[in-house]
Amino acid sequence: MAAHLKKRVYEEFSKVVQIPHEEAPAKKLRLSKPSKSAALHVDLCKATNSTDALQYLLQFARKPVEAESVEGVVRILLDHYYKETDNSVRLKIASLLGLLSKTQGFSPDCIVDDAINTLNNEIESHQVLAQLLDTLLVVGTQLPESPAVRQRLIEVAWKHLSDTYFGVRNKCLKLLGCLGMVDAPLTKDNEGLGTLLGGVRDVQSIISDYFGDQDPRVRTAALKAMLQLHERGMKIHEIIYDQACRLLSDDYEQVRSAAVQMVWVLSQLYPESIVPIPSSNEEIRLVDDAFGKISHMVSDGSWMVRVQAAKTLGSMLQVSPHFLEQTLDKKLMSDLRRKRTAHERAKDLFTSGEFSSGRKWADDAPKEKLDTNTVNLIASGACGAFVHGLEDEMFEVRIAAVEALCQLARSSPSFAEKCLDFLVDMFNDEIEEVRLQSIHVLREISTHITLREDQLDTVLAVLEDSSRDIREALHELICYTNVSTKECIQLALLELLKNLNKYPTDRNSVWKCLKFMGSRHPTLVLPLVPELLSTHPYFDTPEPDMDDPAYIAVLVLVFNAAKSCPTMPALFSDHTFRHYAYLRDSLSHLVPPLRLPGSGLDLVDSRCGLGSVESAQLFLQQSLNRVSTIQNLEAPGAKDLLNFTIRDLQRLGELQTELAGAADFCATYLRCQLLLMKALQEKLWNMAVPLCFKQNVTATAAAQQILEETYKLEFLYSGLESRQVATVHHVRLQAKALQLVLTARTRQGLDPLISSCEKFLQDIESFQRLFLAELPHLQDSFVDKLLELMPRLSSCKPVEMVKILQTTLRQSGLLQLRLPEQIHRATATIIEPTGESDNPLRFTSGLVVALDIDATLEHVQNPQNTVKVQVLYPDGQSHVIHPKPGDFRKPGPDRHRLITQVYLSHTAWTEPSQIEVRLLLAYSSSSTSLCSPSSASKLGWSESIDSLPPPEAAVEGTIPFSKPVKVYIMPKPSRR
């Protein structure tokens, strides 16, 4: 009763005095990731037999492991390794140790001792021992800055080199090759071992001892270990050369293949060393001896060794010319035989006697039997190595021999002339890849050779090949090849016209070929002009048809030859001058500017003057300097100056092709500034929003067009420097600021404005991060003023931020564009379809028809991933097709060829109509967001954290970079 009363009194007193109640402290929770080592331990404890344990280990190997969990997992694996008796499980554990050592952020030096102890205690399985050595190799490669650890691993490898299992010896040799040190310290405990392993020579002597191992796999591993030492910067000793040469005759092809590499390495290290010829007192250079021995391997029984030997010959550029020429003749040349002196020949004649007495059988026989290999400076089997390679039954060997001939011929003009016949003969090979490679090789050495008529006849026979790649490669070859006589010019023209008649799609390639042929052989074309143009000294001849591609081909040949031959225009008839004027306008890239006296035509432009490129470049720089004087985008006369400069730059790009990319880039940049100037006109911003709705729409369209132009500037041009890219992003930032201001003027509501302001601040921070090094060059620019106002922009309200942007944008001046050093515009020209045919392509509706696309791409980076084909139908439908990677060819530097098919399909039409085909360049511009929702409180907009935009994703789009081609099609209704 008293206790109850006491409780009542306490409650009433607490109501009056308000004694605070003690609250129980909240429990703190810590979230942590589940331990991988604990999970693995549980799984291995659940395993009832070795099969279950192996399954758990296989499942564990598929899961990623964090760096902080690796050490615990290693301890669990090692504990289970000591308990496990099954070799397959222990083998898997040893493999997992190596995989875990590669974990990013984990240093494997803490497991070195355990791994070495485990290896020393392993006596049951050689496979497990080999796997443990492989794990130690992984650990050693992960610790390149720990010489003590590497020294311990080398000692372990040396101790196990005497193992009976070939796999263990292989791993030991591999470890020595990958971890052998140049300056290893001597060990006090075992000074002999330290000496053995401390220097380069001793490591190499250990490895070279296993060149004669009974197992061919160990011999291969020893050679590869020695090559690994060479790759790591150690100089292989010359005494290894004899051992490597003996291994060239090994029974095992992998040994012979590695021996070829070793002989080549030594020939590059000691090319001028003198080596003796066996069983002779002759001596030759080591590189020549190695060349002869590797040449002999081109006749090896294994085609893989033959391929490697042929490729290796191509890189031996220091070989003597007479050894090089011997590879083209199967008979041993006299200068490669050992020559006896006159004294030796007289002595032999005296000892043998002039006549035989006949009393003894064969008394006039030679006193000694000479082996041909002992008197030759090169083995007879090595004679004609390239002849054997070019006649090999395996096309891989033939391709390797062709490539090797190319490398050697480029460095030796005399050898290029001698191997010309052999390369021309390869044009008749049965494999297309071999023929194509032969054409490419002859193109590369074309500066050293001149084709005879019989050789040209063999070359031109390939024009009948059905492969388009072969024909176009041959056209490219003829462009850069010299011929010897005018009959060769006539023969080449005749065959090219036959090619044009048989394959009309080769028209542009044939015309280009004849353009270069005429410019390279003007004196040979001159006596053929009357016959080619069908002119007569007394009688008028009929005027040829200008629509004939064959006649245009002849004119292209003649006009390009006339550029270097001033006497040739006197042979032209009147209609030839008219045809020149027509072709100069329609095919200006094929017909050069000429001075044609007596015709009333002075057809020469600035491109034929000396220094025209320099003068055009000076004009371009002066134009940019003139524009840079504009202090403000609203300055009087600025608009007219920009218009005139853009017009001049566009014309300059048309006249001077060398500067077309730079001129177009500058004109596009100034066009963006002109659009920005029009959008910031004074009358637009001094009127109320409802009164200037039309002007707002115009300004919005201008801002969007500026954004599109900036993406063209960034992705359509190659060769841009960081300064130009920063300038393009600066203009893009101005366009985004204009969009933000227009959004604030035309849209109602605060939430969309807050989102736009947040995104714009992210763009400013992204610009600052990407172009930090270029900010000193952007003084007093729009972005420079924004960065100065950044603290204010981050803390003010959206409406105030818009006012600041509007004022800053209108006061910003034109940022001067630095003239790029070398810039090219990506262009595409659709060759087929031509768009000239009025005959519609008919097909049944609902089915498909294939349209062949042939286009030339210039200065396009990675076209396999960026070039697309767009088809626009009359009803507004648009299809975008991704060509296959195999549809792209690369005939030359910065040039690609697209040959593909586009499949068209549509419903039935009542009459034919045109579709448009064009090429698109895809781009992707990613902008990393630097402003996270957690930092939104700094912006003064904490009430709208949930509405913050996510980080900006990559901006993807396409840019048309070819003229559209219109094609007539007619989908017919299907028959019932």
Secondary structure, DSSP 4 states (H G I P E B T S, - for coil): -HHHHHHHHHHHHHHHHTPPPPPPPPPP----PPPHHHHHHHHHHH--SHHHHHHHHHHHHTS---HHHHHHHHHHHHHHHHH---HHHHHHHHHHHHHHHT-TT--GGGGHHHHHHHHHH--S-HHHHHHHHHHHHHHHHH-TT-HHHHHHHHHHHHHTTT-SSHHHHHHHHHHHHHH--SSPPPPSTTHHHHHHHHSHHHHHHHHHGGGG-SSHHHHHHHHHHHHHHHHTTPPPPTTHHHHHHHGGG-SSHHHHHHHHHHHHHHHHHSTT-EEEPTTSS-EEEHHHHHHHHHHHGGG-SSHHHHHHHHHHHHT-TTS-HHHHHHTT-SSPPGGGBPPPPHHHHHHHHHHH-SS--SSSTTTTS-SSPPPHHHHBSS-GGGTTHHHHHHT-SSHHHHHHHHHHHHHHHHH-HHHHHHTHHHHHHGGG-SSHHHHHHHHHHHHHTGGG-EE-HHHHHHHHGGGG-S-HHHHHHHHHHHHT-EESSHHHHHHHHHHHHHHHHH-GGGHHHHHHHHHHHHHH-HHHHGGGHHHHHT--SSS--PPPPTT-HHHHHHHHHHHHHHTT-TTGGGG--HHHHHHHHHHHHH-TTTS----BTTTTB----GGGSTTHHHHHHHHHHHHHHHHTT--STTSTTHHHHHHHHHHHHHHHHHH-GGGHHHHHHHHHHHHHHHHHHHHT-HHHHSS-GGGGHHHHHHHHHHHHHHHHHHHHHHHSEES--HHHHHHHHHHHHHHHHHHHHHHHHH---SHHHHHHHHHHHHHHHHHHHHTTTTGGGGTTSHHHHHHHTHHHHHHS-HHHHHHHHHHHHHH--PPPPPPPSS-EE-EEEEEES-S---S-EEEETTS-EEEEEEEEEES-SSHHHHEEEEEE-TTS-EEEE---GGGEEEEETTEEEEEEEEEE-----SS-EEEEEEEEEEEEE-------GGGGGGGT-GGGGGGPPPPPPPEEEEEE-B--EEEEEEEEPPP-
